[in-house]
Amino acid sequence: MEISKILEILIAMGLFYFLFSSLVSVVFEWYSYQTKKRGKFLHETILKLLEDPVNQSYGATLYSHHTIDKLKKGKNSYPQYISSEMFADALIDIIGSQSDRISFDNPFEAMKSEEPFEVKLTENRITDPFARFGEGLKAMNYSPLKNQLRFYYEKAESYSELKSNIKVWFDDYMERVSGWYKMKTRSSLYIISFMVAVGFNLDSITIIKKINSDDEVRKKVMAMAERIVQEELQVNAIDNVKYEALAYPTENQKDFTSNANSNNVESVLEAYKKTELVLRELEQNAIPIGYYGAKSFVNIFSSFSSVFWWLCGIIISTLALSFGAPFWFEVMVKAINVRRSGIKPN
């Protein structure tokens, strides 16, 4: 088989996987939101980050802080996203509050008088947040968390530098959390990918055979792939390597630090409509997607061999969709660039 033909098949399959994995990612995010998995997992990992057995429970205190508490949708829910900016501000305020001293005016002197008296509360509070944080650290018992925070404090010369250090610390930790979250929810992603593959009858083996045998169909799909890549790059105004899908957790690791618009059914419907428009165009080119004609249920289950190869094609599609839209978009772009540049002579 010619190398150019292999590239064309790769680009065509990348287009299919890109479209359907975009739909999978949005459905997955909607499912995570409805089941509150993301919020619960974020809560567990932040408690782990701020664990301090010799001082107070800073993770629980952080979630009861006014700025974080207002992110909760309900009384028994947890926020699904916490930005590094908000985390740093809340943590600095919590540590600094340990230096605050509250006292009451002595009411016993007024007890000699029968006249009513007022008990006043006096708050001794450092107004400079940077100095307040330093005094709050001194009030802590020694612990690994105190040592970590003191390291960031000693590196900084102002509140902005301290906040920046804590933000970097939180973002680095969230990168690892995103990886843990992907591993924990991988089974759910496989199930959703399988449902999408079966629902649209995305049989990779049959599709590859069709594209390989029909030159005219392959050229039409190639033109469609190049058009969609160009449109996506223009819409997102980014280069072809850093493309981010609708809501899929990608290598930029913004799963828990940016509020994705995935909390309602509208995003799912929007992704489906976008995919449906391209599907109609593919159907006009006789691409074997869906259950009709030779790909109907009756024909698929007519024999053991047809069922076996159909399941193999569905499993291949399931694994491919689980890679996510950013991966397949990048594959498409690189394959298109290689195809345009041609094969270099020896």
Rosetta blueprint (number, residue, H / E / L):
1 M L
2 E L
3 I H
4 S H
5 K H
6 I H
7 L H
8 E H
9 I H
10 L H
11 I H
12 A H
13 M H
14 G H
15 L H
16 F H
17 Y H
18 F H
19 L H
20 F H
21 S H
22 S H
23 L H
24 V H
25 S H
26 V H
27 V H
28 F H
29 E H
30 W H
31 Y H
32 S H
33 Y H
34 Q H
35 T H
36 K L
37 K H
38 R H
39 G H
40 K H
41 F H
42 L H
43 H H
44 E H
45 T H
46 I H
47 L H
48 K H
49 L H
50 L L
51 E L
52 D L
53 P L
54 V L
55 N L
56 Q L
57 S L
58 Y H
59 G H
60 A H
61 T H
62 L H
63 Y H
64 S H
65 H L
66 H H
67 T H
68 I H
69 D H
70 K L
71 L L
72 K L
73 K L
74 G L
75 K L
76 N L
77 S L
78 Y L
79 P L
80 Q L
81 Y L
82 I L
83 S L
84 S H
85 E H
86 M H
87 F H
88 A H
89 D H
90 A H
91 L H
92 I H
93 D H
94 I H
95 I H
96 G H
97 S H
98 Q H
99 S H
100 D L
101 R E
102 I E
103 S E
104 F E
105 D L
106 N L
107 P H
108 F H
109 E H
110 A H
111 M H
112 K H
113 S L
114 E L
115 E L
116 P L
117 F L
118 E L
119 V L
120 K L
121 L E
122 T E
123 E E
124 N E
125 R L
126 I L
127 T L
128 D L
129 P H
130 F H
131 A H
132 R H
133 F H
134 G H
135 E H
136 G H
137 L H
138 K H
139 A L
140 M L
141 N L
142 Y L
143 S L
144 P H
145 L H
146 K H
147 N H
148 Q H
149 L H
150 R H
151 F H
152 Y H
153 Y H
154 E H
155 K H
156 A L
157 E L
158 S L
159 Y H
160 S H
161 E H
162 L H
163 K H
164 S H
165 N H
166 I H
167 K H
168 V H
169 W H
170 F H
171 D H
172 D H
173 Y H
174 M H
175 E H
176 R H
177 V H
178 S H
179 G H
180 W H
181 Y H
182 K H
183 M H
184 K H
185 T L
186 R H
187 S H
188 S H
189 L H
190 Y H
191 I H
192 I H
193 S H
194 F H
195 M H
196 V H
197 A H
198 V H
199 G H
200 F L
201 N L
202 L L
203 D L
204 S H
205 I H
206 T H
207 I H
208 I H
209 K H
210 K H
211 I H
212 N H
213 S H
214 D L
215 D H
216 E H
217 V H
218 R H
219 K H
220 K H
221 V H
222 M H
223 A H
224 M H
225 A H
226 E H
227 R H
228 I H
229 V H
230 Q H
231 E H
232 E H
233 L H
234 Q H
235 V H
236 N H
237 A L
238 I L
239 D L
240 N L
241 V L
242 K L
243 Y L
244 E L
245 A L
246 L L
247 A L
248 Y L
249 P L
250 T L
251 E L
252 N L
253 Q L
254 K L
255 D L
256 F L
257 T L
258 S L
259 N L
260 A L
261 N L
262 S L
263 N L
264 N L
265 V H
266 E H
267 S H
268 V H
269 L H
270 E H
271 A H
272 Y H
273 K H
274 K H
275 T H
276 E H
277 L H
278 V H
279 L H
280 R H
281 E H
282 L H
283 E H
284 Q H
285 N L
286 A L
287 I L
288 P L
289 I L
290 G L
291 Y L
292 Y L
293 G H
294 A H
295 K H
296 S L
297 F H
298 V H
299 N H
300 I H
301 F L
302 S L
303 S L
304 F H
305 S H
306 S H
307 V H
308 F H
309 W H
310 W H
311 L H
312 C H
313 G H
314 I H
315 I H
316 I H
317 S H
318 T H
319 L H
320 A H
321 L H
322 S L
323 F L
324 G L
325 A H
326 P H
327 F H
328 W H
329 F H
330 E H
331 V H
332 M H
333 V H
334 K H
335 A H
336 I H
337 N H
338 V H
339 R H
340 R H
341 S H
342 G L
343 I L
344 K L
345 P L
346 N L
